[in-house]
Amino acid sequence: MPINYSTYKLWSRSQTQWQWSGGMVPVLAGINYSSMLAIAKQLDIKVSPGMFLKIQALEAYTIEKIRKKMEKK
């Protein structure tokens, strides 16, 4: 099994857990980590500090990408 498989599996299953804020102009706030950890538990994935850092990096990249896309509208 590839080393990042568990991270990818948890990341892909957590895509319904994004939080938005901002009222009239929505702003992507980030992943709901409580929900993500519940998903990890359901999938029997132990979230190590290293995996958590990978998830945060993916989250930061995604937030930046979506914010840039929304600025173009």
Number of C-alpha atoms within 10 A of each C-alpha: 5 5 7 10 10 18 21 15 13 20 21 10 14 19 11 12 16 16 13 14 11 9 7 6 9 12 15 17 14 16 21 15 16 10 14 21 16 13 17 20 13 9 13 10 15 12 17 10 9 10 16 13 12 16 20 16 12 14 17 14 11 14 18 12 11 12 13 11 10 13 7 6 5
